[in-house]
Amino acid sequence: MKLFLMTLMAASLMSCSSPQQGGATVKTISATEYKAHHEKIDNQEVMLVDVRTPAEFEAGHLEKTQHADFLSGEFEKEMQNWDKGKTYYLYCASGNRSGKAAKLMEETGFKNVYNIGGYQDLKSAGLPVKE
């Protein structure tokens, strides 16, 4: 029992030992939650980013979206020129790539990053799209 408690305490300490860089936290919100925020895209302090491939982007994307392909390495290059104080909403096909991209942004000091999931969910929620 004593060994179990020591192991449990060690695991607890280790899980809290990784400090967050820059205090940033990647937040995941649903398509319907994002829909309540999308009117802010006109604001200079907000950026919507599609991290899918060029072919996926051309097949359809949300209006007022910047494209930066995560898989090609384009995303990592482009984000180096972005303002770390702005708010970023990222999406892809399923939320997987945008989650990875958001984590990368968090690790490099971006403060307000949201993974808003997959394009089809966003489209189904009634957000304006270009196809």
Rosetta blueprint (number, residue, H / E / L):
1 M L
2 K H
3 L H
4 F H
5 L H
6 M H
7 T H
8 L H
9 M H
10 A H
11 A H
12 S H
13 L H
14 M H
15 S H
16 C L
17 S L
18 S L
19 P L
20 Q L
21 Q H
22 G H
23 G H
24 A L
25 T E
26 V E
27 K E
28 T E
29 I L
30 S L
31 A H
32 T H
33 E H
34 Y H
35 K H
36 A L
37 H L
38 H H
39 E H
40 K H
41 I H
42 D H
43 N L
44 Q L
45 E L
46 V E
47 M E
48 L E
49 V E
50 D E
51 V L
52 R L
53 T L
54 P H
55 A H
56 E H
57 F H
58 E H
59 A H
60 G L
61 H E
62 L E
63 E L
64 K L
65 T E
66 Q E
67 H E
68 A L
69 D L
70 F L
71 L L
72 S L
73 G L
74 E H
75 F H
76 E H
77 K H
78 E H
79 M H
80 Q L
81 N L
82 W L
83 D L
84 K L
85 G L
86 K L
87 T E
88 Y E
89 Y E
90 L E
91 Y E
92 C E
93 A L
94 S L
95 G L
96 N H
97 R H
98 S H
99 G H
100 K H
101 A H
102 A H
103 K H
104 L H
105 M H
106 E H
107 E H
108 T L
109 G L
110 F L
111 K L
112 N E
113 V E
114 Y E
115 N E
116 I E
117 G E
118 G E
119 Y H
120 Q H
121 D H
122 L H
123 K H
124 S H
125 A L
126 G L
127 L L
128 P L
129 V E
130 K E
131 E L
